[in-house]
Amino acid sequence: MEKVKVKRWRKRDCMGLVYVAPWLAGFLLLQLYPFLASLYYSFCQYNVMASPEWVGLKNYITLFTVDTDFKKSFMVTLVYTLYTVPGKLIMSLLVALLLNKNMKGINLIRTVFYIPSLFGGSVAVALLWKLMFMDDGVINAVLGFLHLPAIQWLGNPGVALKTICMLEIWQFGSSMVMFLAALKQVPASLYEAAQIDGADKWKCFFRITLPQITPIIFFNMIMQTINALQAYTSAAVITNGGPVKATYLLGIKLYKEAFQNYKMGYASTISWVIFAVIMAVTLLLFKSSSGWVYYEDGGEF
């Protein structure tokens, strides 16, 4: 009897491996291998045409001590993140509060607000944004109609990055949906008790609503920070890093080193620095969460 049980267990185990084999093959070949290979290449001089040549920490030393473009792109990416992450969180929360109503046609209204996020990272949307904010675009035409001076949205180094950030903030649908779901889960009894005690809407919002949805705020903050630090499409399509590298994000720097200069080893170094920054920021957010993220069961994430 014991031998039969062992044989059946092995058969089920083999069948399980057969079922997960496609995913396992994809993970090993398309995720794990490129991940580890890029780490190796980051310590090599590699231009695709020749075999990788081990150079140790030379790429990292060059990146942090010699490459001024990297310092510029790092600061631009940091500013971009500081603009887009709080901006998207605030915008999505405000819209979620407005849409957290029971009224006729509310589902259609929610869908309309969510639609822009379906095209997140789309080249077509970036091109449309570029056409709208060109010197002779729709936005300046509207300003002219209102007898207001035209603005160099994409040609002014002080304005170009903010214009790109507006596109990212505009695509707030995913965060909005999660905030809306969180707002639906706040117990109505808490609001009723607060109203009995004489609390107004502002006190209810800051003392009840915000603490109750802090886990979703925390989750959205992490996801949006990761996305912002890896941003590429909008800045590349709309300004290609200009003017005067005012929108020269790390994603653009990485792309140009890899596919224009064919410095795959150096590009791998940049990718691992981005990965390290994302890990550091994520760990800091997790570390700080114990002081401001509220969980109903009193536990931690």
Phi and psi in degrees as a GROMACS rama.xvg file:
@    title "Ramachandran Plot"
@    xaxis  label "Phi"
@    yaxis  label "Psi"
@TYPE xy
-66.7315  -38.2794  GLU-2
-65.3758  -38.648  LYS-3
-62.1179  -43.0499  VAL-4
-60.7639  -40.8647  LYS-5
-64.1776  -44.2693  VAL-6
-62.5546  -43.8033  LYS-7
-63.4265  -40.1322  ARG-8
-61.7304  -42.7878  TRP-9
-65.816  -36.0068  ARG-10
-66.7737  -44.7741  LYS-11
-63.3922  -37.3135  ARG-12
-64.4388  -43.0783  ASP-13
-64.3841  -41.1289  CYS-14
-64.0972  -37.5957  MET-15
-62.2714  -41.051  GLY-16
-64.5431  -37.0684  LEU-17
-62.5552  -42.0921  VAL-18
-66.6346  -38.4058  TYR-19
-90.0832  -3.56084  VAL-20
-56.8045  -44.7453  ALA-21
-59.3603  -43.7679  PRO-22
-65.944  -42.1247  TRP-23
-63.1929  -41.692  LEU-24
-64.47  -42.972  ALA-25
-63.5595  -40.4389  GLY-26
-64.9335  -44.873  PHE-27
-69.0164  -41.898  LEU-28
-85.1765  -35.445  LEU-29
-104.07  -11.705  LEU-30
-124.261  -60.052  GLN-31
-66.9255  -46.1537  LEU-32
-62.9705  -49.1472  TYR-33
-59.9447  -36.0736  PRO-34
-61.0437  -50.29  PHE-35
-72.3011  -35.6969  LEU-36
-64.5787  -40.0853  ALA-37
-64.3353  -34.0957  SER-38
-64.3752  -43.1111  LEU-39
-64.9532  -45.0402  TYR-40
-64.5131  -25.9553  TYR-41
-65.8767  -16.5415  SER-42
-103.858  14.9604  PHE-43
-126.895  159.134  CYS-44
-96.8228  113.863  GLN-45
-144.107  121.725  TYR-46
-118.852  19.0573  ASN-47
76.5896  -41.2053  VAL-48
-74.9549  -25.4526  MET-49
-123.291  167.438  ALA-50
-68.1389  149.364  SER-51
-60.6238  137.509  PRO-52
-113.903  119.396  GLU-53
-65.9235  126.34  TRP-54
-126.55  6.28569  VAL-55
68.0957  -131.454  GLY-56
-88.2258  9.59477  LEU-57
-57.7845  -43.4059  LYS-58
-61.6543  -42.0687  ASN-59
-68.7092  -40.0266  TYR-60
-64.5165  -43.3742  ILE-61
-62.6725  -41.713  THR-62
-61.5298  -43.1132  LEU-63
-91.0345  -17.996  PHE-64
-114.832  -25.4206  THR-65
-114.131  -41.0448  VAL-66
-76.6895  98.9925  ASP-67
-71.7334  -26.9131  THR-68
-63.9984  -35.6028  ASP-69
-65.2992  -43.2774  PHE-70
-61.4708  -41.4461  LYS-71
-64.078  -47.7726  LYS-72
-66.7294  -34.2158  SER-73
-64.1462  -44.1241  PHE-74
-66.8228  -39.4425  MET-75
-63.2818  -42.9198  VAL-76
-64.4971  -38.1131  THR-77
-64.2205  -45.5132  LEU-78
-63.6114  -43.1631  VAL-79
-56.8543  -43.6257  TYR-80
-65.9478  -41.8484  THR-81
-67.0612  -26.5608  LEU-82
-80.3741  -50.8839  TYR-83
-77.2361  -38.9938  THR-84
-65.7618  -55.0684  VAL-85
-63.1036  -38.6524  PRO-86
-60.8041  -44.3541  GLY-87
-69.6548  -39.4038  LYS-88
-63.493  -45.0671  LEU-89
-66.0594  -46.0272  ILE-90
-62.4273  -46.5033  MET-91
-66.0892  -36.1473  SER-92
-68.8688  -42.5715  LEU-93
-62.2826  -44.2474  LEU-94
-66.5577  -39.6421  VAL-95
-61.6182  -38.8505  ALA-96
-64.318  -39.1712  LEU-97
-68.3272  -34.2512  LEU-98
-89.3339  -3.0271  LEU-99
-83.3268  56.5255  ASN-100
-129.285  156.193  LYS-101
-105.649  98.0153  ASN-102
-144.62  166.122  MET-103
-66.348  130.803  LYS-104
77.9683  12.6127  GLY-105
-65.9708  -33.0146  ILE-106
-65.2866  -38.4522  ASN-107
-66.0924  -40.4403  LEU-108
-63.6898  -41.6071  ILE-109
-62.6502  -39.7618  ARG-110
-63.1882  -41.9015  THR-111
-61.2728  -41.4998  VAL-112
-69.6403  -27.3338  PHE-113
-82.7325  -25.6473  TYR-114
-50.8459  -45.2162  ILE-115
-54.4728  -30.478  PRO-116
-72.9501  -17.8883  SER-117
-66.4495  -21.2483  LEU-118
-106.684  21.9917  PHE-119
-57.9298  130.079  GLY-120
74.9101  9.8002  GLY-121
-77.5088  136.344  SER-122
-66.0442  -37.0499  VAL-123
-62.0505  -43.1787  ALA-124
-65.9536  -39.7208  VAL-125
-62.9569  -40.4444  ALA-126
-65.3253  -40.2391  LEU-127
-63.6296  -41.728  LEU-128
-61.5797  -40.9193  TRP-129
-62.7738  -43.624  LYS-130
-64.4817  -36.4026  LEU-131
-68.1511  -36.891  MET-132
-103.928  11.5313  PHE-133
-66.9286  165.916  MET-134
-57.4182  -34.8243  ASP-135
-108.79  28.7316  ASP-136
-85.4005  -175.808  GLY-137
-63.782  -41.0844  VAL-138
-63.0122  -46.2088  ILE-139
-68.4408  -30.5093  ASN-140
-64.1618  -41.0588  ALA-141
-65.6458  -41.1206  VAL-142
-62.5933  -40.0811  LEU-143
-64.109  -39.0825  GLY-144
-62.503  -32.6707  PHE-145
-89.0987  8.161  LEU-146
61.8692  36.6136  HIS-147
-109.147  150.161  LEU-148
-67.5899  144.918  PRO-149
-70.0488  152.466  ALA-150
-120.196  137.843  ILE-151
-81.8177  83.9977  GLN-152
-63.9223  -38.7519  TRP-153
-107.958  -12.8989  LEU-154
-98.8311  -13.1074  GLY-155
-96.5307  119.69  ASN-156
-58.139  -28.1934  PRO-157
-80.08  -13.128  GLY-158
-114.245  -26.9083  VAL-159
-58.3647  -46.0031  ALA-160
-65.4112  -38.0203  LEU-161
-64.5513  -34.8825  LYS-162
-64.8686  -40.9648  THR-163
-67.0464  -38.4795  ILE-164
-63.2358  -35.8328  CYS-165
-61.6258  -36.0198  MET-166
-64.0464  -43.6389  LEU-167
-65.1699  -43.072  GLU-168
-65.5453  -35.9967  ILE-169
-60.4959  -28.0357  TRP-170
-93.1499  66.302  GLN-171
-101.301  7.48844  PHE-172
-57.5177  -43.5168  GLY-173
-63.7379  -45.6619  SER-174
-64.4594  -37.2685  SER-175
-61.5887  -43.4022  MET-176
-62.1805  -41.7538  VAL-177
-68.2346  -39.3428  MET-178
-63.9243  -40.2735  PHE-179
-62.9417  -41.6633  LEU-180
-64.4268  -38.4545  ALA-181
-66.9592  -40.1872  ALA-182
-63.6104  -34.547  LEU-183
-66.8585  -22.6294  LYS-184
-90.4328  -6.61738  GLN-185
-71.1583  124.048  VAL-186
-60.8951  130.28  PRO-187
-65.5254  -24.8751  ALA-188
-63.3106  -29.1633  SER-189
-66.0333  -41.9938  LEU-190
-67.3047  -39.4516  TYR-191
-63.704  -43.2135  GLU-192
-64.4296  -39.3481  ALA-193
-66.535  -40.0238  ALA-194
-65.8986  -36.0883  GLN-195
-63.3825  -35.32  ILE-196
-80.5198  -0.984229  ASP-197
90.6505  15.4463  GLY-198
-75.4818  137.886  ALA-199
-86.9553  -176.712  ASP-200
-64.8015  -37.347  LYS-201
-66.0489  -42.7987  TRP-202
-65.6203  -38.5056  LYS-203
-61.958  -39.1099  CYS-204
-67.6912  -48.0059  PHE-205
-80.4189  -26.6862  PHE-206
-97.2783  -20.9527  ARG-207
-119.161  -59.1818  ILE-208
-61.703  -54.5045  THR-209
-60.0694  -49.028  LEU-210
-59.5817  -35.3247  PRO-211
-70.0783  -28.9436  GLN-212
-104.187  9.8448  ILE-213
-58.8717  -33.0487  THR-214
-60.4495  -38.0206  PRO-215
-73.4666  -36.201  ILE-216
-59.7899  -44.0825  ILE-217
-62.2841  -46.4257  PHE-218
-62.9429  -47.6772  PHE-219
-62.1962  -37.405  ASN-220
-62.7272  -43.6695  MET-221
-64.838  -48.2375  ILE-222
-64.3762  -42.769  MET-223
-69.8674  -33.1841  GLN-224
-65.7906  -44.1455  THR-225
-61.009  -44.7657  ILE-226
-63.275  -40.6199  ASN-227
-67.0846  -39.9448  ALA-228
-69.8206  -18.8617  LEU-229
-105.129  8.43028  GLN-230
-59.9469  143.496  ALA-231
-147.76  -52.3796  TYR-232
-56.7846  -52.7568  THR-233
-60.4174  -50.7638  SER-234
-65.8413  -37.0308  ALA-235
-67.8627  -42.1656  ALA-236
-76.9328  -41.8908  VAL-237
-79.295  -46.0286  ILE-238
-125.759  -10.359  THR-239
54.6488  34.6992  ASN-240
92  -12.2738  GLY-241
-90.7725  -174.597  GLY-242
-79.2384  146.762  PRO-243
51.7517  37.8409  VAL-244
56.6513  31.8974  LYS-245
-71.8562  -21.2613  ALA-246
-120.696  29.0421  THR-247
-81.628  80.4891  TYR-248
-71.6588  162.567  LEU-249
-61.0327  -32.3556  LEU-250
-62.2247  -39.1415  GLY-251
-69.0515  -42.6268  ILE-252
-58.3298  -44.5984  LYS-253
-62.3979  -46.1364  LEU-254
-62.036  -45.1729  TYR-255
-66.9802  -38.6642  LYS-256
-67.155  -36.0798  GLU-257
-80.5461  -47.5706  ALA-258
-110.393  -4.10696  PHE-259
-112.033  -44.2034  GLN-260
-92.6125  -9.26755  ASN-261
56.1417  35.1585  TYR-262
-99.0885  75.7963  LYS-263
-65.2113  -36.4043  MET-264
-64.4621  -44.686  GLY-265
-66.2747  -39.1125  TYR-266
-64.4167  -37.6704  ALA-267
-63.6801  -35.7028  SER-268
-61.1594  -44.6801  THR-269
-62.7547  -41.7666  ILE-270
-63.1218  -37.0168  SER-271
-74.4164  -29.2382  TRP-272
-67.4469  -42.3155  VAL-273
-60.1002  -43.9319  ILE-274
-60.3987  -41.9718  PHE-275
-64.8172  -40.0161  ALA-276
-64.5514  -44.3636  VAL-277
-61.0576  -43.4459  ILE-278
-63.2432  -42.5135  MET-279
-64.2444  -45.6143  ALA-280
-64.5671  -41.9666  VAL-281
-62.5855  -42.8144  THR-282
-64.9262  -38.4746  LEU-283
-63.2466  -41.4886  LEU-284
-64.6637  -42.2067  LEU-285
-64.0499  -39.195  PHE-286
-64.6878  -39.0095  LYS-287
-78.8781  -17.415  SER-288
-62.9731  -27.8261  SER-289
-64.4042  -20.3661  SER-290
-92.6892  -13.548  GLY-291
-139.792  -9.93414  TRP-292
-93.5731  124.639  VAL-293
-102.175  130.213  TYR-294
-118.416  136.063  TYR-295
-59.857  -33.2872  GLU-296
-88.0745  0.483436  ASP-297
80.4501  3.70111  GLY-298
-86.9496  -172.049  GLY-299
-119.822  160.348  GLU-300
